Amino acid sequence: RCRECKSCGNLAYPKPSRLKDKDYLAWIRLRHCVACGGASQAHHTVTKGARGSDYQAVPLCWKHHDELHRKGKAWLELEYSVDIREEVIRCLESYIAAGRS
């Protein structure tokens, strides 16, 4: 509803749509795990249920993906000296620089 009157029935801000890109996720899976350099899968840093974009994914191997979900992002970053937000940016920059956008 409008923030001003709350009576007109219109949403003040529409619900954001989730950005999906299967090609980007396939490209992420070709990258090495940011923690160990192994074969990876795509980890969404913002859950799909929370409308997280595919462009916020980073490559993690199954072991580190599981550890992140069990022990948390802060633990993974400290344990492996990784900054997940920086890795998201690094992946996006590499993808764009390769002309894949």
C-alpha positions, 0 to 999 in steps of 0.5 A, a space after each residue: 500500500 502507499 506509504 502516505 495514505 495506506 488506503 489506495 491498495 497500491 504497493 509503494 514498492 513492487 516485489 523485486 523479481 529474481 534475476 536468473 541466468 542459467 549460463 552464468 550459473 554454468 560459468 560459475 560451476 566451471 570456476 574453481 572453489 574460492 576456498 580450495 581451488 577444487 571443482 565447484 558448484 554454485 552457491 547463492 550468497 542470497 537464497 533463491 527464496 529471498 529473491 537472491 540473484 544468480 549473479 550473487 553466486 560464488 563457486 564452492 566445492 561440495 565440501 566447502 558449500 556444505 561447511 558454509 551451510 553448517 558453520 556459516 559464512 563468517 566461519 568460512 571466511 575466517 577459516 579460509 581467508 576468503 571474502 565472499 562479497 569480494 568473490 561475487 564481485 570478482 566473478 561478475 567482473 571476470 564474466 563481463 570482461 570475457 564478454 559473456 554479459 
